[in-house]
Amino acid sequence: MKYQVICAKTGELYVVDVSFTDEEVEKHWKKWVPIVDEDSNDVEIKPYWDDKQIGAGVMRKNKVKVFDGIHHTTLDEYSIFVNRKTGEVYHYNNKVYKYGVKGDRIFLTKYLTGEEKMVYDGKRFLTSSGEWLRENKQTLSDKSFKGILYPKNNLRYRKIAYKNHQIITALYFGQDAIELALGEDAEHQINHRNLDNDDNRPENLEIVHKDENKEHATIFRKLIKQKIQETLSSLGVGHLANKAKKVKAS
């Protein structure tokens, strides 16, 4: 995470990188609860769930393991790949493409032409702009959460946005995440343990009550301020003229 700060004495602008390791997070916050079965797709879709929860339940039910740490799922016209180790989420239009596996690689094939393209080379996903495989980079909120937007069409009476951390928790945390944190009037939220909204690894996510989420944010904002001051002090910078402002990721 990058923060902009201004020195009160010189007016000079500084950009400071701040991050927390998983070990640092656990030192100041509660321990992360490991996932029992990361390949499980068990879920019971409840009759009282709203459209978004039902969609998340379908994602969970359709989840299949492609490779260790790589999972695939489908909801309506979009199919999704998740890299569990990095928390990165990708999608493609399954009305246009189908996926297949050759060795340790993943390919998409265009139905109409038979054209084939490699989208995973055994180490990383390979994306394209506008077609084939795309990373879920669409900004869906004022907090710069990234995800995928399902538009209103003959399948849906309204558009539905799934943020990447919502997809990850639905796929890996399952029933509790969907039940507690994805409903319109949910009292629980998905918390990024290190405050980095772009870090969607399961180890960085947890389901907490709204009040607990506020408590966590208060603790870690103080720690961020301390880290920024320590970094600037090492550069000989004294008092700051403004509060640290987080730089939005591109």
Backbone as CSV, one residue per row, in Angstrom:
resi,resn,N_x,N_y,N_z,CA_x,CA_y,CA_z,C_x,C_y,C_z
1,MET,0.855,-1.182,0.000,0.000,0.000,0.000,0.893,1.234,0.000
2,LYS,0.522,2.235,-0.802,1.310,3.457,-0.890,0.522,4.615,-0.266
3,TYR,1.255,5.475,0.478,0.632,6.628,1.122,1.419,7.886,0.783
4,GLN,0.669,8.972,0.499,1.288,10.268,0.239,1.279,11.108,1.514
5,VAL,2.420,11.696,1.858,2.512,12.593,3.010,3.361,13.800,2.633
6,ILE,3.102,14.924,3.297,3.834,16.161,3.021,4.581,16.608,4.266
7,CYS,5.839,16.956,4.094,6.652,17.456,5.201,6.218,18.885,5.536
8,ALA,5.920,19.142,6.823,5.454,20.467,7.249,6.526,21.533,7.066
9,LYS,7.776,21.149,7.187,8.875,22.118,7.121,9.233,22.508,5.694
10,THR,9.320,21.537,4.808,9.783,21.804,3.446,8.666,21.796,2.402
11,GLY,7.522,21.210,2.772,6.430,21.083,1.812,6.662,19.999,0.789
12,GLU,7.704,19.214,0.985,8.045,18.165,0.026,7.088,16.982,0.166
13,LEU,6.709,16.412,-0.962,5.802,15.273,-0.992,6.594,13.967,-0.964
14,TYR,6.151,13.051,-0.116,6.771,11.731,-0.030,5.710,10.655,-0.277
15,VAL,6.124,9.595,-0.939,5.269,8.423,-1.120,5.917,7.262,-0.377
16,VAL,5.186,6.722,0.581,5.737,5.697,1.470,5.003,4.380,1.264
17,ASP,5.774,3.309,1.104,5.188,1.965,1.005,4.989,1.403,2.408
18,VAL,3.798,0.867,2.655,3.495,0.251,3.948,2.879,-1.123,3.688
19,SER,3.370,-2.115,4.402,2.801,-3.454,4.270,2.935,-4.201,5.590
20,PHE,2.102,-5.228,5.733,2.150,-6.080,6.917,2.257,-7.532,6.467
21,THR,3.181,-8.265,7.060,3.254,-9.694,6.805,2.121,-10.378,7.562
22,ASP,1.819,-11.608,7.196,0.782,-12.359,7.911,1.148,-12.505,9.383
23,GLU,2.455,-12.642,9.666,2.907,-12.780,11.050,2.674,-11.492,11.834
24,GLU,2.909,-10.352,11.195,2.660,-9.071,11.854,1.181,-8.893,12.159
25,VAL,0.336,-9.294,11.212,-1.104,-9.168,11.412,-1.542,-9.978,12.623
26,GLU,-1.061,-11.212,12.725,-1.466,-12.072,13.837,-0.926,-11.562,15.171
27,LYS,0.160,-10.818,15.127,0.714,-10.246,16.360,-0.233,-9.204,16.946
28,HIS,-0.910,-8.465,16.092,-1.773,-7.372,16.544,-3.260,-7.686,16.431
29,TRP,-3.582,-8.817,15.833,-4.967,-9.169,15.605,-5.123,-10.666,15.854
30,LYS,-6.305,-11.188,15.739,-6.535,-12.602,16.021,-5.951,-13.487,14.919
31,LYS,-5.740,-14.747,15.248,-5.156,-15.685,14.302,-6.145,-16.040,13.203
32,TRP,-5.595,-16.297,12.025,-6.425,-16.724,10.896,-6.791,-18.187,11.075
33,VAL,-8.037,-18.518,10.780,-8.511,-19.902,10.905,-8.345,-20.603,9.557
34,PRO,-7.490,-21.622,9.482,-7.240,-22.303,8.204,-8.503,-22.940,7.622
35,ILE,-8.537,-23.047,6.304,-9.628,-23.700,5.596,-9.427,-25.209,5.681
36,VAL,-10.456,-25.920,6.067,-10.344,-27.376,6.256,-10.151,-28.093,4.928
37,ASP,-10.966,-27.780,3.932,-10.893,-28.448,2.631,-11.027,-27.404,1.534
38,GLU,-9.911,-27.009,0.939,-9.922,-25.938,-0.054,-10.570,-26.350,-1.371
39,ASP,-10.707,-27.644,-1.611,-11.310,-28.102,-2.860,-12.811,-28.362,-2.729
40,SER,-13.356,-28.216,-1.532,-14.772,-28.505,-1.309,-15.667,-27.533,-2.073
41,ASN,-16.780,-28.066,-2.585,-17.791,-27.215,-3.201,-19.150,-27.412,-2.529
42,ASP,-19.126,-27.905,-1.304,-20.369,-28.115,-0.556,-21.044,-26.780,-0.246
43,VAL,-22.335,-26.704,-0.466,-23.110,-25.520,-0.125,-24.593,-25.887,-0.164
44,GLU,-25.358,-25.274,0.702,-26.805,-25.431,0.685,-27.416,-24.075,0.384
45,ILE,-27.959,-23.930,-0.807,-28.556,-22.661,-1.223,-29.913,-22.513,-0.535
46,LYS,-30.041,-21.484,0.286,-31.238,-21.296,1.105,-32.342,-20.578,0.315
47,PRO,-33.608,-20.906,0.580,-34.710,-20.268,-0.151,-34.859,-18.779,0.137
48,TYR,-34.315,-18.311,1.275,-34.439,-16.902,1.633,-33.247,-16.060,1.180
49,TRP,-32.276,-16.654,0.526,-31.123,-15.891,0.047,-31.552,-14.940,-1.065
50,ASP,-30.872,-13.780,-1.148,-31.143,-12.854,-2.246,-30.378,-13.300,-3.495
51,ASP,-30.572,-12.562,-4.586,-29.993,-12.970,-5.871,-28.477,-13.096,-5.817
52,LYS,-27.835,-12.169,-5.118,-26.377,-12.196,-5.052,-25.891,-13.409,-4.271
53,GLN,-26.556,-13.728,-3.177,-26.180,-14.900,-2.398,-26.400,-16.188,-3.190
54,ILE,-27.510,-16.255,-3.912,-27.780,-17.436,-4.729,-26.691,-17.602,-5.784
55,GLY,-26.317,-16.487,-6.434,-25.248,-16.542,-7.433,-23.935,-17.009,-6.834
56,ALA,-23.613,-16.509,-5.631,-22.386,-16.928,-4.954,-22.453,-18.409,-4.602
57,GLY,-23.662,-18.878,-4.223,-23.840,-20.297,-3.926,-23.629,-21.161,-5.160
58,VAL,-24.098,-20.675,-6.312,-23.892,-21.392,-7.569,-22.400,-21.446,-7.908
59,MET,-21.698,-20.334,-7.699,-20.246,-20.329,-7.916,-19.571,-21.398,-7.073
60,ARG,-19.960,-21.459,-5.808,-19.380,-22.457,-4.900,-19.697,-23.874,-5.376
61,LYS,-20.940,-24.128,-5.751,-21.366,-25.466,-6.178,-20.668,-25.894,-7.460
62,ASN,-20.406,-24.930,-8.367,-19.767,-25.241,-9.648,-18.247,-25.245,-9.589
63,LYS,-17.690,-25.019,-8.429,-16.231,-24.948,-8.274,-15.570,-26.308,-8.515
64,VAL,-14.539,-26.312,-9.350,-13.762,-27.529,-9.596,-12.277,-27.199,-9.516
65,LYS,-11.509,-28.159,-9.074,-10.056,-28.004,-9.009,-9.462,-28.295,-10.376
66,VAL,-8.654,-27.366,-10.888,-7.951,-27.561,-12.153,-6.545,-28.069,-11.866
67,PHE,-5.813,-27.330,-11.050,-4.502,-27.726,-10.543,-4.462,-27.383,-9.063
68,ASP,-3.396,-27.750,-8.368,-3.236,-27.328,-6.981,-3.237,-25.806,-6.925
69,GLY,-4.175,-25.232,-6.176,-4.237,-23.782,-6.019,-4.935,-23.050,-7.147
70,ILE,-5.400,-23.766,-8.157,-6.114,-23.156,-9.282,-7.504,-23.779,-9.365
71,HIS,-8.545,-22.941,-9.274,-9.910,-23.441,-9.333,-10.704,-22.704,-10.407
72,HIS,-11.733,-23.373,-10.900,-12.586,-22.840,-11.955,-14.039,-22.940,-11.507
73,THR,-14.845,-21.955,-11.868,-16.269,-22.013,-11.581,-17.028,-21.249,-12.648
74,THR,-18.352,-21.382,-12.633,-19.185,-20.728,-13.636,-20.456,-20.192,-12.991
75,LEU,-20.821,-18.987,-13.377,-22.119,-18.411,-13.034,-22.652,-17.716,-14.284
76,ASP,-23.712,-18.249,-14.834,-24.332,-17.693,-16.033,-23.321,-17.561,-17.172
77,GLU,-23.201,-16.387,-17.781,-22.381,-16.249,-18.992,-20.884,-16.130,-18.731
78,TYR,-20.487,-15.959,-17.466,-19.065,-15.823,-17.154,-18.547,-17.033,-16.391
79,SER,-17.388,-17.503,-16.801,-16.656,-18.514,-16.054,-15.427,-17.865,-15.441
80,ILE,-15.017,-18.388,-14.318,-14.011,-17.715,-13.490,-12.880,-18.660,-13.119
81,PHE,-11.666,-18.171,-13.218,-10.487,-18.858,-12.690,-9.994,-18.094,-11.468
82,VAL,-9.584,-18.826,-10.448,-9.024,-18.206,-9.251,-7.659,-18.820,-8.966
83,ASN,-6.683,-17.952,-8.735,-5.371,-18.392,-8.259,-5.367,-18.262,-6.743
84,ARG,-5.531,-19.362,-6.062,-5.678,-19.342,-4.622,-4.444,-18.768,-3.902
85,LYS,-3.254,-18.992,-4.474,-2.027,-18.552,-3.816,-1.848,-17.033,-3.846
86,THR,-2.354,-16.391,-4.907,-2.195,-14.947,-5.042,-3.482,-14.177,-4.769
87,GLY,-4.620,-14.878,-4.803,-5.906,-14.207,-4.631,-6.373,-13.481,-5.870
88,GLU,-5.746,-13.754,-7.007,-6.131,-13.102,-8.258,-7.306,-13.837,-8.896
89,VAL,-8.192,-13.067,-9.530,-9.415,-13.616,-10.108,-9.515,-13.181,-11.576
90,TYR,-9.893,-14.122,-12.437,-9.987,-13.875,-13.871,-11.322,-14.419,-14.391
91,HIS,-11.763,-13.921,-15.542,-13.008,-14.426,-16.108,-12.968,-14.425,-17.634
92,TYR,-13.871,-15.234,-18.220,-14.052,-15.244,-19.672,-15.523,-15.528,-19.958
93,ASN,-15.962,-15.192,-21.158,-17.341,-15.390,-21.576,-17.499,-16.823,-22.084
94,ASN,-18.230,-17.645,-21.315,-18.351,-19.053,-21.692,-19.335,-19.293,-22.838
95,LYS,-19.990,-18.237,-23.311,-20.825,-18.357,-24.507,-19.971,-18.241,-25.767
96,VAL,-18.751,-17.743,-25.598,-17.840,-17.536,-26.724,-16.683,-18.538,-26.698
97,TYR,-16.232,-18.893,-25.478,-15.065,-19.751,-25.331,-15.358,-20.944,-24.418
98,LYS,-14.621,-22.007,-24.615,-14.594,-23.126,-23.679,-13.141,-23.335,-23.257
99,TYR,-12.952,-23.900,-22.066,-11.581,-24.084,-21.604,-11.187,-25.558,-21.639
100,GLY,-9.886,-25.793,-21.786,-9.348,-27.142,-21.770,-7.966,-27.140,-21.159
101,VAL,-7.506,-28.308,-20.757,-6.216,-28.444,-20.083,-5.314,-29.375,-20.891
102,LYS,-4.070,-28.954,-21.075,-3.041,-29.775,-21.714,-1.812,-29.755,-20.821
103,GLY,-1.548,-30.864,-20.163,-0.426,-30.904,-19.232,-0.684,-29.956,-18.074
104,ASP,0.232,-29.009,-17.881,0.068,-28.033,-16.795,-0.397,-26.680,-17.333
105,ARG,-0.971,-26.686,-18.525,-1.403,-25.440,-19.155,-2.914,-25.435,-19.386
106,ILE,-3.469,-24.207,-19.444,-4.896,-24.033,-19.693,-5.068,-23.247,-20.989
107,PHE,-6.010,-23.699,-21.816,-6.285,-23.045,-23.094,-7.761,-22.665,-23.183
108,LEU,-8.043,-21.586,-23.887,-9.404,-21.251,-24.273,-9.533,-21.483,-25.774
109,THR,-10.699,-22.028,-26.177,-10.974,-22.264,-27.589,-12.251,-21.531,-27.964
110,LYS,-12.216,-20.797,-29.061,-13.385,-20.049,-29.529,-14.316,-21.011,-30.262
111,TYR,-15.581,-21.053,-29.826,-16.542,-21.985,-30.392,-16.690,-21.834,-31.903
112,LEU,-16.841,-20.601,-32.384,-17.173,-20.363,-33.783,-16.048,-20.723,-34.744
113,THR,-14.817,-20.440,-34.354,-13.696,-20.607,-35.281,-12.751,-21.743,-34.924
114,GLY,-12.799,-22.202,-33.674,-11.858,-23.229,-33.243,-10.500,-22.662,-32.858
115,GLU,-10.375,-21.320,-32.951,-9.111,-20.679,-32.587,-8.810,-20.949,-31.115
116,GLU,-7.543,-21.252,-30.832,-7.133,-21.633,-29.478,-6.047,-20.694,-28.963
117,LYS,-6.114,-20.418,-27.673,-5.118,-19.528,-27.077,-4.784,-20.004,-25.673
118,MET,-3.491,-20.024,-25.349,-3.069,-20.408,-24.009,-3.320,-19.252,-23.040
119,VAL,-3.959,-19.548,-21.902,-4.259,-18.502,-20.920,-3.610,-18.778,-19.566
120,TYR,-2.977,-19.946,-19.430,-2.214,-20.250,-18.209,-1.042,-21.118,-18.624
121,ASP,0.184,-20.659,-18.319,1.381,-21.339,-18.816,2.023,-22.278,-17.797
122,GLY,1.286,-22.583,-16.740,1.826,-23.448,-15.701,2.321,-22.680,-14.497
123,LYS,2.500,-21.370,-14.668,2.972,-20.519,-13.572,2.074,-19.307,-13.354
124,ARG,1.561,-18.760,-14.438,0.762,-17.538,-14.308,-0.303,-17.494,-15.397
125,PHE,-1.348,-16.698,-15.141,-2.401,-16.499,-16.120,-1.985,-15.425,-17.114
126,LEU,-2.401,-15.606,-18.365,-2.077,-14.696,-19.451,-3.376,-14.050,-19.922
127,THR,-3.489,-12.745,-19.754,-4.738,-12.046,-20.032,-4.672,-11.243,-21.332
128,SER,-5.851,-10.881,-21.821,-5.974,-10.049,-23.013,-6.885,-8.877,-22.696
129,SER,-6.814,-7.853,-23.519,-7.657,-6.680,-23.336,-8.926,-6.833,-24.158
130,GLY,-10.064,-6.987,-23.470,-11.347,-7.019,-24.154,-11.836,-8.397,-24.545
131,GLU,-10.930,-9.337,-24.873,-11.345,-10.659,-25.305,-10.579,-11.740,-24.554
132,TRP,-10.947,-12.971,-24.822,-10.312,-14.126,-24.206,-10.375,-14.017,-22.678
133,LEU,-9.264,-14.240,-22.010,-9.260,-14.188,-20.539,-8.955,-12.780,-20.055
134,ARG,-9.758,-12.313,-19.083,-9.576,-10.961,-18.554,-9.444,-11.026,-17.032
135,GLU,-8.557,-10.209,-16.493,-8.448,-10.117,-15.043,-9.589,-9.266,-14.502
136,ASN,-10.107,-9.643,-13.330,-11.201,-8.877,-12.711,-10.645,-7.569,-12.145
137,LYS,-10.577,-6.546,-12.983,-9.984,-5.278,-12.575,-10.976,-4.125,-12.566
138,GLN,-12.228,-4.396,-12.851,-13.218,-3.319,-12.873,-13.443,-2.807,-11.456
139,THR,-13.357,-1.479,-11.284,-13.577,-0.878,-9.969,-15.070,-0.855,-9.675
140,LEU,-15.440,-1.402,-8.503,-16.858,-1.569,-8.189,-17.335,-0.755,-7.006
141,SER,-16.436,0.033,-6.367,-16.872,0.832,-5.224,-15.905,1.981,-5.001
142,ASP,-16.290,2.884,-4.082,-15.446,4.033,-3.789,-14.181,3.635,-3.035
143,LYS,-14.118,2.406,-2.550,-12.918,1.911,-1.872,-11.978,1.197,-2.847
144,SER,-12.288,1.320,-4.133,-11.457,0.752,-5.202,-11.420,-0.768,-5.191
145,PHE,-12.468,-1.398,-4.659,-12.546,-2.852,-4.741,-12.721,-3.261,-6.196
146,LYS,-11.966,-4.260,-6.620,-12.045,-4.755,-7.990,-12.929,-5.998,-8.045
147,GLY,-13.486,-6.259,-9.226,-14.326,-7.425,-9.364,-14.917,-7.544,-10.749
148,ILE,-16.097,-8.178,-10.833,-16.771,-8.405,-12.098,-18.229,-7.968,-11.969
149,LEU,-18.718,-7.305,-13.001,-20.097,-6.814,-13.004,-20.929,-7.650,-13.958
150,TYR,-21.971,-8.278,-13.428,-22.936,-8.993,-14.251,-24.035,-8.009,-14.634
151,PRO,-24.170,-7.675,-15.914,-25.149,-6.660,-16.331,-26.581,-7.180,-16.293
152,LYS,-27.509,-6.252,-16.288,-28.922,-6.596,-16.393,-29.181,-7.156,-17.792
153,ASN,-29.836,-8.317,-17.865,-30.160,-8.912,-19.161,-31.314,-9.890,-18.995
154,ASN,-31.485,-10.783,-19.944,-32.610,-11.723,-19.849,-32.415,-12.756,-18.745
155,LEU,-31.208,-12.823,-18.198,-30.933,-13.735,-17.081,-31.165,-13.069,-15.731
156,ARG,-31.077,-11.722,-15.698,-31.152,-10.992,-14.434,-32.002,-9.739,-14.608
157,TYR,-32.819,-9.435,-13.625,-33.637,-8.226,-13.694,-32.872,-6.997,-13.230
158,ARG,-31.701,-7.220,-12.639,-30.845,-6.101,-12.223,-29.395,-6.531,-12.322
159,LYS,-28.502,-5.554,-12.386,-27.084,-5.889,-12.439,-26.599,-6.316,-11.056
160,ILE,-25.611,-7.198,-11.030,-25.058,-7.691,-9.769,-23.538,-7.611,-9.848
161,ALA,-22.936,-6.985,-8.849,-21.480,-6.851,-8.787,-20.912,-7.843,-7.778
162,TYR,-19.898,-8.580,-8.203,-19.180,-9.483,-7.303,-17.739,-8.985,-7.187
163,LYS,-17.389,-8.514,-6.001,-16.019,-8.089,-5.761,-15.137,-9.326,-5.598
164,ASN,-13.869,-9.156,-5.920,-12.969,-10.316,-5.899,-12.922,-11.001,-4.541
165,HIS,-12.923,-10.207,-3.471,-12.861,-10.841,-2.143,-14.159,-11.578,-1.821
166,GLN,-15.267,-11.160,-2.427,-16.523,-11.886,-2.230,-16.491,-13.220,-2.965
167,ILE,-15.909,-13.230,-4.153,-15.772,-14.476,-4.915,-14.859,-15.446,-4.175
168,ILE,-13.724,-14.935,-3.687,-12.767,-15.790,-2.973,-13.397,-16.404,-1.731
169,THR,-14.083,-15.598,-0.924,-14.662,-16.133,0.310,-15.808,-17.096,0.008
170,ALA,-16.584,-16.823,-1.033,-17.656,-17.754,-1.408,-17.065,-19.101,-1.818
171,LEU,-16.005,-19.075,-2.617,-15.419,-20.314,-3.114,-14.682,-21.098,-2.031
172,TYR,-13.979,-20.402,-1.134,-13.115,-21.101,-0.185,-13.681,-21.180,1.235
173,PHE,-14.467,-20.190,1.657,-15.067,-20.231,2.992,-16.458,-20.851,2.953
174,GLY,-17.123,-20.722,1.811,-18.378,-21.406,1.597,-19.579,-20.843,2.319
175,GLN,-20.341,-21.732,2.920,-21.657,-21.448,3.480,-21.680,-20.238,4.400
176,ASP,-20.765,-20.199,5.376,-20.777,-19.115,6.366,-20.553,-17.753,5.716
177,ALA,-19.623,-17.687,4.764,-19.331,-16.412,4.108,-20.547,-15.911,3.343
178,ILE,-21.194,-16.803,2.605,-22.361,-16.416,1.812,-23.522,-16.037,2.720
179,GLU,-23.735,-16.832,3.744,-24.855,-16.608,4.670,-24.698,-15.306,5.447
180,LEU,-23.492,-15.071,5.972,-23.291,-13.961,6.897,-22.925,-12.634,6.231
181,ALA,-22.161,-12.681,5.142,-21.534,-11.450,4.652,-21.968,-10.980,3.273
182,LEU,-22.766,-11.759,2.550,-23.094,-11.362,1.178,-24.530,-10.885,0.988
183,GLY,-25.351,-10.982,2.011,-26.724,-10.493,1.895,-26.797,-8.976,1.943
184,GLU,-27.863,-8.395,1.411,-28.003,-6.934,1.337,-27.989,-6.278,2.711
185,ASP,-28.562,-6.933,3.709,-28.638,-6.359,5.053,-27.699,-7.071,6.027
186,ALA,-26.599,-7.566,5.519,-25.673,-8.349,6.342,-25.077,-7.525,7.475
187,GLU,-25.014,-8.127,8.637,-24.377,-7.509,9.801,-22.888,-7.831,9.862
188,HIS,-22.462,-8.752,9.017,-21.051,-9.130,8.958,-20.436,-8.634,7.652
189,GLN,-19.116,-8.525,7.646,-18.394,-8.038,6.482,-17.163,-8.901,6.239
190,ILE,-16.619,-8.788,5.048,-15.365,-9.472,4.717,-14.225,-8.500,4.985
191,ASN,-13.378,-8.854,5.906,-12.304,-7.967,6.338,-10.983,-8.352,5.689
192,HIS,-10.272,-7.359,5.142,-8.894,-7.566,4.678,-7.973,-7.368,5.883
193,ARG,-7.391,-8.427,6.339,-6.674,-8.413,7.611,-5.498,-7.432,7.625
194,ASN,-4.825,-7.250,6.487,-3.694,-6.316,6.443,-4.072,-4.954,5.856
195,LEU,-5.379,-4.722,5.687,-5.947,-3.473,5.160,-5.659,-3.238,3.683
196,ASP,-5.028,-4.196,3.015,-4.744,-4.056,1.587,-5.898,-4.678,0.803
197,ASN,-6.734,-3.832,0.212,-7.918,-4.313,-0.493,-7.604,-5.082,-1.768
198,ASP,-6.358,-5.025,-2.228,-5.964,-5.770,-3.420,-5.378,-7.131,-3.080
199,ASP,-5.194,-7.411,-1.795,-4.635,-8.691,-1.360,-5.791,-9.616,-0.978
200,ASN,-6.217,-10.432,-1.936,-7.379,-11.284,-1.725,-7.018,-12.753,-1.507
201,ARG,-5.818,-13.006,-1.030,-5.489,-14.368,-0.614,-6.429,-14.778,0.525
202,PRO,-6.853,-16.008,0.582,-7.712,-16.430,1.697,-7.118,-16.114,3.066
203,GLU,-5.785,-16.187,3.187,-5.142,-15.896,4.473,-5.322,-14.449,4.905
204,ASN,-5.679,-13.582,3.976,-5.850,-12.171,4.302,-7.321,-11.791,4.468
205,LEU,-8.198,-12.773,4.397,-9.633,-12.488,4.479,-10.253,-13.202,5.684
206,GLU,-11.269,-12.575,6.255,-12.003,-13.184,7.361,-13.389,-12.562,7.432
207,ILE,-14.327,-13.298,8.007,-15.689,-12.813,8.186,-15.812,-12.270,9.605
208,VAL,-16.146,-10.982,9.727,-16.250,-10.355,11.043,-17.523,-9.522,11.113
209,HIS,-17.958,-9.230,12.336,-19.090,-8.317,12.523,-18.655,-6.903,12.167
210,LYS,-19.604,-6.060,11.782,-19.290,-4.678,11.404,-18.491,-3.955,12.484
211,ASP,-18.879,-4.139,13.739,-18.190,-3.464,14.841,-16.752,-3.952,14.968
212,GLU,-16.554,-5.234,14.757,-15.217,-5.813,14.829,-14.349,-5.291,13.688
213,ASN,-14.963,-5.078,12.542,-14.238,-4.542,11.393,-13.736,-3.126,11.688
214,LYS,-14.568,-2.327,12.347,-14.169,-0.969,12.727,-13.018,-1.008,13.733
215,GLU,-13.102,-1.924,14.677,-12.043,-2.067,15.677,-10.722,-2.425,15.005
216,HIS,-10.778,-3.345,14.066,-9.582,-3.763,13.328,-8.976,-2.587,12.560
217,ALA,-9.837,-1.813,11.890,-9.349,-0.671,11.105,-8.659,0.355,11.996
218,THR,-9.211,0.592,13.178,-8.615,1.554,14.111,-7.221,1.119,14.526
219,ILE,-7.076,-0.157,14.858,-5.780,-0.696,15.281,-4.744,-0.558,14.176
220,PHE,-5.112,-0.938,12.975,-4.119,-0.984,11.902,-3.836,0.386,11.289
221,ARG,-4.770,1.305,11.379,-4.463,2.663,10.926,-3.414,3.306,11.825
222,LYS,-3.483,3.015,13.112,-2.450,3.507,14.034,-1.096,2.887,13.699
223,LEU,-1.104,1.587,13.370,0.141,0.911,13.012,0.706,1.454,11.704
224,ILE,-0.178,1.784,10.770,0.267,2.368,9.498,0.924,3.719,9.749
225,LYS,0.300,4.527,10.604,0.860,5.836,10.936,2.251,5.697,11.554
226,GLN,2.401,4.717,12.436,3.700,4.467,13.059,4.743,4.072,12.010
227,LYS,4.351,3.184,11.091,5.293,2.738,10.061,5.705,3.889,9.148
228,ILE,4.749,4.735,8.804,5.062,5.881,7.954,6.036,6.818,8.658
229,GLN,5.773,7.099,9.941,6.639,8.000,10.691,8.044,7.429,10.854
230,GLU,8.117,6.107,11.077,9.427,5.464,11.199,10.215,5.572,9.898
231,THR,9.525,5.361,8.782,10.197,5.457,7.485,10.691,6.877,7.221
232,LEU,9.840,7.860,7.493,10.217,9.246,7.236,11.312,9.722,8.193
233,SER,11.250,9.255,9.435,12.290,9.622,10.406,13.656,9.121,9.950
234,SER,13.662,7.940,9.338,14.926,7.396,8.825,15.475,8.229,7.679
235,LEU,14.592,9.051,7.058,15.003,9.943,5.966,15.262,11.361,6.457
236,GLY,15.109,11.556,7.772,15.344,12.877,8.345,14.169,13.812,8.236
237,VAL,12.981,13.265,7.966,11.783,14.086,7.845,11.089,14.153,9.193
238,GLY,10.735,15.383,9.624,10.109,15.563,10.935,8.604,15.560,10.871
239,HIS,7.985,16.645,11.299,6.521,16.724,11.375,5.882,16.761,9.988
240,LEU,4.709,16.187,9.916,3.976,16.134,8.663,2.918,17.221,8.615
241,ALA,2.682,17.727,7.401,1.709,18.808,7.245,0.307,18.278,6.994
242,ASN,0.175,16.997,6.708,-1.148,16.433,6.407,-1.212,14.992,6.885
243,LYS,-2.435,14.478,6.917,-2.605,13.069,7.224,-2.150,12.257,6.013
244,ALA,-1.693,11.045,6.286,-1.275,10.182,5.190,-2.469,9.857,4.313
245,LYS,-2.306,10.015,3.004,-3.372,9.733,2.049,-3.002,8.512,1.219
246,LYS,-3.888,7.537,1.251,-3.606,6.317,0.509,-3.674,6.567,-0.989
247,VAL,-2.718,6.039,-1.714,-2.680,6.170,-3.160,-3.434,5.008,-3.756
248,LYS,-4.429,5.281,-4.584,-5.215,4.216,-5.192,-4.370,3.465,-6.199
249,ALA,-4.518,2.148,-6.154,-3.787,1.308,-7.101,-4.375,1.481,-8.489
250,SER,-3.536,1.434,-9.482,-4.006,1.588,-10.871,-4.586,0.277,-11.389
